Amino acid sequence: MAEYLLGIDNGCTVSKAALFDLQGHEICVASRTTELECPHPGWTERRMEGIWTTTSQAVRDVIERAQIRPQQIVGVGTTGHGNGLYLLDRAGQPLRPGIVSTDTRAASIVEEWYATGCHERAFPRTLQSFWPAQPNALLAWMKRAEPDNYARIGSVLLIKDFVKYCLTGQVSADLTDTSATSLFDSANRTYSVDLLDLYGIPEILTALPPVARSFDIVGRVTDDAARATGLAAGTPVVGGLIDIEACALGSGVVRPGQASIVCGSWSINQIVTTKPLAAPHIFMTILYTVPDLWLTVEASATSASNLEWFVSQFCAEECAEAKRRGVSVYDVCNERVEATPPGSSTVIFHPFLYGSNVQASARAGFYGVAGWHTRAHLLRALYEGVVFSHLNHLERLQGIGAQIEMVRLSGGGSRSRVWTQMFADALRIPVEVADGSEMGARGAALSAGIGVGVYRDHVDAVARAVRIVRRHEPDASATPHYVARYAEYRRLLEAMQSPWQHLSQLQ
């Protein structure tokens, strides 16, 4: 009887379940969507009961579509967006709606902590920046704004830990997710009372869950969860991992010097190291799912979501052509860009529609547009601008000592051959793309496979379950073009900093 592994992935709005065979092949994927709730400006929440409903439905859909017996699933792994806040009361029930990682309600607290030197004192232990959607800031906000709810907190969970709780009835966390919360002393792998005191939330210590490794079995599917999901009662569930690490593992990144780039809604750029590489200006350094390794991360909302916006606003012609041909509109966009060679225009694009990696007030724009430019020229500029934003992050990592030998690219942008080649040419590093589309869910499933003994370790799991389908070597004839274009991109940013600062004061 064939055996399978199940990966469950919860983002900000989508609950996804993906089934893999023991060779890592993607057998079936199902997803369900829930609406984000925004009860106040800057608040983004998801009903916790709804998260479990959409997750259990997605799991049931996968089992039914794959036409397998539940007993054939030998292990379950979970992943989800990092940070946010998902609380249980002392009776083990959801306390309030879950807070998603895009929430900004605690921004003033983060500003206060930076101004008072709190971050400077915390950084040697946390190895990361503060931002409003981290649990430390959200808990401090709750203590001030929702004191009654704060007093009723029984367990502090992240989204994938809440899903594990629903599956197993056990409260647990894992090292990867927890080391990104600023509640954790990563070097000593323990919660820090001193950190909690810094944040003014020392009493929350008793509500923090025990921490396991990503591949440790932390519980088994209960009878209630089996009825909801269609899984077999008793199926092992492992600790799981944060989504960025799940993507890295799912694309086969397990050795020092390997980098994982996700070209998706966010620009995720991460490098595996043997020792923690950290600096106050770097996004974060966290424990990697592979024992004794670390992951240093630079990220911003400056990636492929810019293309989605451009297509929805300006590409009616490409959409109509795609419909006529029965292909994706992004296939048509790729063809347009490929037919517009490097150096064919001077347009520069800054991919800051949803955020920036230079300063908070930066905004997106096309610069140097002339009357002879076409939509294809703008598309090429957009593709290049996204690559340059990723390159800017990688240069920061290299600036603190990261040695990048090879890049694995995932996310929607990796499906584009022309875009992937741009990455190789601009980064001047070989770029590889692994098989499959659900890297995060596969990373969660591989963790489950290690936990139940299907694989010896992470290296064995990747060797058996991840295949490289494309490798792009830097094109020596194109690289000088991208080096020059990137220099122009940077000069324009520097020239515009003062106007941006002036505009930010007027907002």
Number of C-alpha atoms within 10 A of each C-alpha: 7 9 16 23 29 30 29 31 33 25 17 22 17 19 25 27 30 27 27 22 18 20 16 24 16 19 15 18 23 19 19 19 17 15 12 16 16 12 9 8 9 12 18 22 23 20 18 21 15 15 23 21 16 21 27 26 20 24 26 20 21 23 24 14 12 12 10 15 15 19 16 17 21 21 30 31 31 33 34 28 20 26 27 25 26 25 26 21 18 14 11 15 14 19 19 18 17 24 29 26 23 18 21 20 19 22 18 13 19 25 15 12 19 15 11 11 10 17 23 13 15 23 19 15 19 25 27 25 22 26 23 22 26 26 26 28 28 24 22 20 20 16 16 11 11 12 12 11 14 20 14 14 23 21 25 23 26 30 30 29 25 28 24 30 23 20 27 24 17 18 22 25 27 25 24 29 30 29 28 24 26 29 25 24 22 23 14 9 14 15 20 19 17 15 22 20 12 16 20 14 18 14 11 19 15 11 16 18 19 13 21 18 21 31 27 19 21 24 20 22 25 20 14 14 21 19 14 18 23 20 25 20 19 17 21 22 26 29 30 39 34 30 25 26 29 32 28 30 30 30 30 26 26 23 15 18 17 20 27 30 28 25 25 20 19 20 24 25 26 29 30 28 23 14 13 17 21 22 19 14 10 19 20 25 25 27 25 27 27 22 12 10 17 22 28 26 27 23 22 20 20 28 32 23 22 23 20 14 12 13 18 10 9 11 18 12 12 18 19 12 15 17 12 9 11 9 12 14 20 19 14 18 22 21 15 17 21 15 12 16 12 19 13 10 19 17 22 23 23 25 30 25 16 16 18 19 18 15 12 12 17 23 14 15 13 14 15 11 15 10 5 7 14 12 13 18 23 21 22 27 24 25 25 26 25 26 28 28 25 27 17 19 23 23 14 17 24 13 11 12 11 21 16 19 13 18 25 22 26 28 22 16 23 25 17 15 18 17 21 25 21 24 30 23 25 24 22 18 17 19 26 22 22 19 19 18 17 22 29 31 32 35 35 35 35 36 37 30 26 21 25 21 12 18 20 12 17 23 16 12 24 21 13 13 21 22 17 13 10 14 18 19 16 19 16 10 8 17 19 14 14 21 16 13 22 21 12 14 20 16 11 14 15 11 10 12 15 11 11 17 14 11 12 12 8 7 6
